[in-house]
Amino acid sequence: LDIVHRDVKLDNILMTNYPDQSVTLKLADFGLALCLSDQTPIVAAHGDNLCGTPMYMAPEVIQN
């Protein structure tokens, strides 16, 4: 399964602590996610709007 989340930020990372002291991280909020096929171009925009949270976007995404 090839999925691009497009909005990875601290608010979307959940941490679960278990009694045996192990920790699991889970990625949440796939509202902007994109399922890829071999023909799908990876873009950071949805129409003319950027997708994601500006404070967490890579500079090259914002510049393009």
C-alpha positions in Angstrom: 0.0 0.0 0.0 1.6 3.3 -1.1 0.1 6.2 0.8 1.4 9.8 1.1 0.1 11.4 4.3 0.7 15.0 3.3 0.3 16.4 6.8 2.8 14.8 9.2 3.1 17.0 12.3 3.3 16.4 16.1 -0.5 16.6 16.5 -0.9 13.7 14.1 1.5 11.3 15.9 0.0 9.3 18.8 2.1 7.5 21.4 0.8 4.5 23.3 2.7 3.3 26.4 2.3 -0.3 27.4 2.7 -1.9 30.9 5.8 -3.7 29.7 7.5 -0.3 29.1 7.2 -0.6 25.3 6.0 2.3 23.2 4.2 2.4 19.9 3.9 5.4 17.7 0.8 5.7 15.4 0.2 8.1 12.6 -3.3 9.6 12.6 -5.5 11.9 10.5 -5.3 10.7 7.0 -7.7 13.4 5.7 -5.2 14.8 3.2 -3.7 11.4 2.4 -3.2 10.3 -1.2 -3.1 6.7 -2.4 -0.5 6.3 -5.1 -0.4 4.1 -8.2 2.5 3.9 -10.6 0.9 6.7 -12.7 0.1 9.1 -9.8 2.3 12.2 -9.7 3.2 13.3 -6.2 2.0 16.8 -5.6 1.7 18.9 -2.5 -1.3 20.8 -3.7 -5.0 20.2 -4.1 -6.0 22.3 -7.0 -4.4 25.7 -6.5 -4.2 25.2 -2.7 -1.3 23.7 -0.8 -2.1 20.6 1.3 -0.8 20.3 4.9 0.2 22.6 7.8 2.4 25.4 6.7 4.6 25.3 9.9 5.5 21.7 9.0 5.9 21.9 5.3 9.3 21.5 3.6 10.6 24.8 2.2 10.8 23.4 -1.4 7.1 22.5 -1.2 6.1 26.1 -0.3 8.4 27.7 -2.9 7.1 25.6 -5.8 
